[in-house]
Amino acid sequence: MATGLDHPAIASHAPYDLVVANILAGPLVELAPGMGVITQAGGTAILSGILNTQADGVIEAYQRSGFTLRDHLKRKDWTTLVLEKR
C-alpha cells in the first residue's frame, strides 16, 4: 500500500464504506491499489483534485484496483470521480 494507507490507525479500522481524497492525479494513481484494499465491497471512493486531462489515467488505475466508475463530474478544468468498489 502507499505510504499513509498502511498506518496502523487507518489499517486497523479498514475496510471503509467511504473514502474521500482531494489530491493530485499522480498520488491518487499511486494510492489506487491501497484504496482497493481499505475500501469495502460496495463502498464508495470520491476522488478530486484531478485535472480533466488526467482523469482517464486515474479511472484506469482504480478500475484495475477493483473499482467501477459511477460518476464523472467536471467543473471548469477539474474533475471529481465517484467510484464504487466491486
N, C-alpha and C positions, 0 to 999 in steps of 0.2 A: 504494500500500500504506500501511497505518497506520504511524505512527512506530514504529520498532523493527524491524519486519519487513524494511525496506529497508536496514538497517545492513549494511555490507559483510561482516561476519563471519557474518551469517545468510544473506544473499542469495548469497554465493559458495559455500555448501555445499548450497544447495537443489537439487533437491527432497528433502524428508524423508519417510521412511516412517512416522514417528511424531511427532506434535506434541502437547504437553500444556500446557494453560493453566488456571490456577486464579485467575481474576479475575472481577470483576463483569460482569453481563449487558451493560451499556452498552458497555464497552470490547470485549467479545467480539463484539458485533454490528459495531462499527467495524472490527475486525480480520478479519471474515469474508472479504472479497474478497482480502486479502493472504494469508490462510491457504490460500485456494483456489489461489493462485499457488505457494506454497512447499511444499505437500503433494503428493507424487507420486500418480498414479493408483493406486488400491488401497491407499493409505496410510490411516492412522488418526489422527483428532484426538480427544483426550479433553479435554472441557471441564467445568470445575467452578467452584464459587463462584457458582452461579446459583440464585436463589430459584425455587421451584416455580412461582410465579405469573408468572415472566418466561421460563420455558423455551420456550414456544411461539414467542416472538419470536426467540429465539436459533436455534431449529431452522429457522425460516423463512429467516433470514439465511444460514445455512450451506447450506441446500438451494439457494438462489439462487446460491451460490458453488461449486456442484458437489459437494456432499456428500450422502450418504444416511444417515439415522438408523439405527444398528444396535442401540443400546440406550439406554434412558432409565431411569436409576437414581434413586430418590428415598429420601432419609433425612431424616426429620422435615421441615423447611421447605426443604431444599436438594436440588438436582438435579445429577447428573453425566450428561453426554451422551457417547456413543461414536458417532462418525461415520466413515464411510468415503468417501474421495474417489473420485468416479466417473471 
